[in-house]
Amino acid sequence: MRKPKRAKAKATTEVKAVKKAAKKASARKRAVRGAGAVAAGAAGVLLVNIIPKSLSSETNQDSEPMIAVNPANTNQIVATAFTPDPLESGSAPYFFSSDGGHTWTLNTVVPGGDMTGDITVAFSGTGPALYAGILRQDSPDQSTRMAILRTADFSAPIPMDVLDDRQQPDQPFAQAATVANGLAAGKQRVYVGSNDFAGGERTATLDFMLDAAAANPGFKKVRLERRSTGTAGQDGPQVRTSIHEDGTVYATFYGWRSQTGDFGANTLKVNADVVVVRDDQWGDSPAPFEDLRDADDGVVGQRIVRNVTISFNRNGLTANGQQRMGGTLSIAVDPRSDKSGTVYVAWGTDEADTGFTIHVRKSTNRGVAWSASDILKVPRATNAALAVNSDGAVGLLYQQLAGTGPTRRWETHLRRSANGGNTWSDLTLATTPAATPVKTFDPYLGDYDHMLAVGRDFYGIFSASNVPDMAHFPNGVTFQRNVDFDTRVLLDVNSQDSVPPSIDPFFFKVSG
């Protein structure tokens, strides 16, 4: 089966509607705190709405966010979302910060149309060079089109270079690192997972460059799926990677096996395995990503769990807080020098008693064996993102639907464990209404968010309703755009006229 077409804010009419809505505001005078308004919160927690003051009138649905932090200089951060170029230049923007996430600027340098579909970004860690995987919006026939991009300086107003551009892949996910030791020391390495339909039913794929900073970097491409995808005829769109500095690279994907229902009718259900593959040499071998074989069938790729069921929605449902479901997947390796064998995976399933649910398990022997039961299970939750800090503490970012009917809320949580998943703390970053604003396209919050760790600190991004109510952000928040916390109203660039609520990206840093 051809992949279900996941409506991604790609259609030209949708983009125009979003831009037109951004120009509207009702005329009411307000007492204003203005840009930089802060709701005080917990020490060690920085939460920032990254829409700049100059875009205070915008009402875009800035969903599906991604973040990259330069490990060599954590003041340098890039963030992305479904954000159109307000000037309609023909290029798309990303946000960047040069002061550790306190303030943000728009940089319109991404080729492929006024707004990208999926866009993910990564620093290699040796300087300001930035890499990206995107879905382009300028294909004449509106087919899925992936590009892999590079810029030597994330803050420069110069169009990103296109390193690769081709039809068929979906949901590119970019990660990068620089080799620290050995003959390849200094080489920048980039890994882009995707769901690539150019090669038949085994669609889970990884493209990678072992010398990404070269003038003409060569690509390697490997099909991660080695089993039949059965009646499903494809794998899931999520292909996620995690890189250790010793050259161990893990990847995980949903290996689809069968399906029932109908995508067009919003009733599609998929049975899948959660599969992990591994390479012990950065992928720099004649048979890359074949270092982990299943203990039962001997095939490349260890199956953590088998025959899980996930809904694969075309459109979001009111009962699900306007969010569409299609599984969620994340992987993270312990970055400590002797801990590349410790790896965590989070995935989503449908369950009769808990609804859409996140599960987390752990391996301490390089993915060969996994914890027999979940070390964490979160009901009614999606958009899982794992990270492990330099102390070995593991963190899980997720968004959980709480309440019923008109009181439904999306709660964004960061859970952390300093003892390998035995006990977990819980930090609520946001608790926002699930019915306001009404979605303008799918996905509502996004098919993913993202988190990473640099040193002891966790950095992340999520999308949520932007109503400036201090009760929605119990551990504090800063808005760049004009707002009035006293009246809980967004304000136009003139700091007087009100602006309707919308979905915005929120950056966070949690220390230690």
Disulfide bonds with the S-S distance in Angstrom:
none
